[in-house]
Structure formats: structure tokens, C-alpha cells
Amino acid sequence: MASTEKVRDRIAEIISRPYGVRYEEIKWVMDQLGATERPSKHGQLFRLRSHRILINEHNSGKNTVPKYCVDDFRDLMIELGLY
């Protein structure tokens, strides 16, 4: 498991560039925070404590997640006090 500082740095780096974020980058952060994951119809649903977030795995054939997923990720990290 990565240090809290490394996780915070990765969160800040992801949020600083809302376009071009790969699903694996968000998954790494969520795994480090101990989130559970399950597939859903349109992506992956992560559960972290009492919070849930849906991350679509691909954006129109690209290997990136849509910007609104990064925005949702940012909002969750702010709510958890990690950003």
C-alpha cells in the first residue's frame, strides 16, 4: 500500500488534468483507499465507506474516462478531505 502522501499527490495530478485520465489511474487510487469495486452496466461502481462513484471505463473509443467522471472523482476526494 502506498503512503498517504503519494496517494494525495496522485489525486492532485489526476484532478489537475481532467481530460486524458485513464481508468487505471483512478482505479489505483481507489484500490489504495480500500474501495470495493463491482461492474455495472456502464462502467465500474466503486464503494468507499458510505460513498459510491461510477466510473465509465472508456470515452468514445478512447482509452480515457469522460471528464464528468473525473469531476465526480474530484468531488468525492474533496468530500473525503483528500484534495
C-alpha positions, 0 to 999 in steps of 0.5 A: 500500500502506498503512503498517504502522501503519494496517494494525495499527490496522485489525486492532485495530478489526476484532478489537475488534468481532467481530460486524458485520465485513464481508468487505471489511474483512478482505479489505483487510487481507489484500490489504495483507499480500500474501495470495493469495486463491482461492474455495472452496466456502464462502467465500474461502481466503486464503494468507499465507506458510505460513498459510491462513484461510477466510473465509465471505463472508456470515452468514445473509443478512447482509452480515457474516462469522460471528464464528468467522471473525473469531476465526480472523482474530484468531488468525492476526494474533496468530500473525503478531505483528500484534495 
